[in-house]
Amino acid sequence: MAPKQQRIQVAKADPRRPQAKGYVSSAYNTLTSPENASVVRSIAVFGAAVAFFSSSWSEFLLPPL
């Protein structure tokens, strides 16, 4: 005797439920949220300082010989 076929019914998306966000928009919303502002700002300042000290502009900080 052959097994009975099962039908799988796919539920339609609920129009009231918001769509899932993508990775980029989720990361952007996380970085721009007010509760993360101090952390994002401090990481940006640290990155700017590292970029400045690794460039030739940092030679202006050396005393003249």
N, C-alpha and C positions, 0 to 999 in steps of 0.2 A: 504494500500500500504506500503510495507516494505521500510525503509529508505535505501538510497544508501550507499554502503560501501565506506569509504574514505581510500585511500592508503597514508601512510606516508612514504616518502622517506628520509632515513637517509643519511646525507652528509658524505662523506669520509673525513678522516683527511688530511689536506694539508701537503704534505711532506716538503714544504719550511718553514713552521711555526714550531718553536722549541716546543718540548714537555713541558708540565707544570712540574715544579720542585716539588719534594716532600718537605715535611715539614723540614726534617733534612738537606737536602742540601741547602734549602733556608735559614735556620737559620745559617748554617755554613758560607755561603757566606756573610750574613749580619754581622756576628761577625768578619770575617777576612777582611772586606773591609777597605781600608785605612782611610776613613772618620770617622770610628768608633773606630780607634785604641786607642785613648786616653781614651775613656770611658771604653772600655774593659780592658785596662791596669789598670786603677784606681780601677775598681771593683775587679780585680784579686789581687791587692796589699791590698785592704781593707779586702778581704777574707783571705789572708795569715796572716795579722795582727790579725784578730779575732781568727784564728786558733792558732796562736802563744800564744796570751795572755790567751786563755782558756786552754792551755796545761800546763804541769808541767815545761816546759822549761822557762816559764816566771818567775819562782822563781830565776833564775840567775840574774835578773835585780834588785832584792831586795838587799839593803845594808847589809853587815854582821853585826850581833848583837854581 
